[in-house]
Amino acid sequence: MLRDLIFSIIITIILVTVIYYLSSYHIKQIIKYGKPTITDYKHLNNDTIKANNPIAWTLTKDYNKHILNDSLREGFEKHETVAYLVFQNGKIKYEEYWQGYDKDSLLNSFSISKSIVSIMIGIAIDEKAIKNVNQKVTDFLSDFNNGEPTDLTIKDLLTMSAGLDWSEKFNSPFSDVAKAYYGNKLDKQIDKVKVVDEVGKNFKYQSVNTLILVEILEKATKTKITDYVYLNLWYPIGAEHDALWSLDRKDGTIRSFCCFNATARDFARLGHVVLNNGEFDNTFIVPKDYLKEATKPADYLKNKNDKPVDYSGYHFRMLEYKNKQIPYFFGINGQYIFVLKDRNAVVVRLGKKRSDERINNSPKDVFLYLDAATEILD
């Protein structure tokens, strides 16, 4: 019996080894590293966005005086929260870290980077590098869609209504998004994408929208996206730590749909830009009117259930909480930055898991973090 077990183990090892060496690059990466994590930057190539203008946060007089009740804490730990911060009136009111992480830890925000790209589109429009969100994609990328005519606009990309041939199934190793996350030929992958459905009608979450937006940004501004973010966002908001934006290979293409790595405190600065209508500490970042549209539901679109999209705008999410509309930055596994305008507050939650259950198209756990913030702010 022991001999049979050993034989089975040896055969399994041989089969896995053969499959590994016959697999494509991205399959090998999946086998080697497994599911996406908040510290994937450690084994990836990255571009650095320097923090050359650090502005330290101040603390409220009652900083960390609040004690989370047992029910909230149990929920936080169930979803493996690693960072939770509450800011009010531009100061840190509450801050806690778990599992050995702290205020200096870099963490992968996943699709929060999509909202960063949206902010950069607003900045490019203000600088007149882009006319407006209704400008056609082909004005910048003449070879897009294999050179075939298309009415696709920047707004269609921002609202995830571009109708592209792209599969967004992270749990499938053969999906387009898995190849984008684990692969090393992102530029070639983007070049093959075509419009296959009617544009501007149906909401379909596809990370390739963000990748195309960054190609447009770089073409319009004649500036690499990491340099553009440094000049127009990371420097003026006073980030205290360098950020890392992961690449598909050394000197390769930025994984702009994900993989912007920063500290929880620096992510909070992004929330404050939205909270303060496009400003940070009285420094202009992005037009107020653009942010207003960006954080408004694109409810003229229909989702897969043929219902109006009342939860997504220009790469931002929205939810209703206690009769208040709350815009928020959103990433897989529960990366959130909430903007509570009625409380002049920003809430950051980063972690390893989120709820599989949804309430009005938002993961159920978002309400846990908002309940905690309400308790802290009260």
Secondary structure by P-SEA (a helix, b strand, c coil): caaaaaaaaaaaaaaaaaaaaaccaaaaaaaacccccccccccbbbbbbcccbbbbbbbccccccccccaaaaaaaaaacccbbbbbccccccbbbbcccccccbbbbbcaaaaaaaaaaaaaaaaaccccccccccccccccccccccccccaaaaaaccccccccccccccccaaaaaaccccaaaaaaaccccccccccccccaaaaaaaaaaaaaaacccaaaaaaacccccccccbbbbbbcccccccccccccccccaaaaaaaaaaaaacccccccccccaaaaaaaaccccccccccccccccccccbbbbbcccbbbbbbbbccccbbbbbccccbbbbbbccccccccccccccaaaaaaaaaaaaac
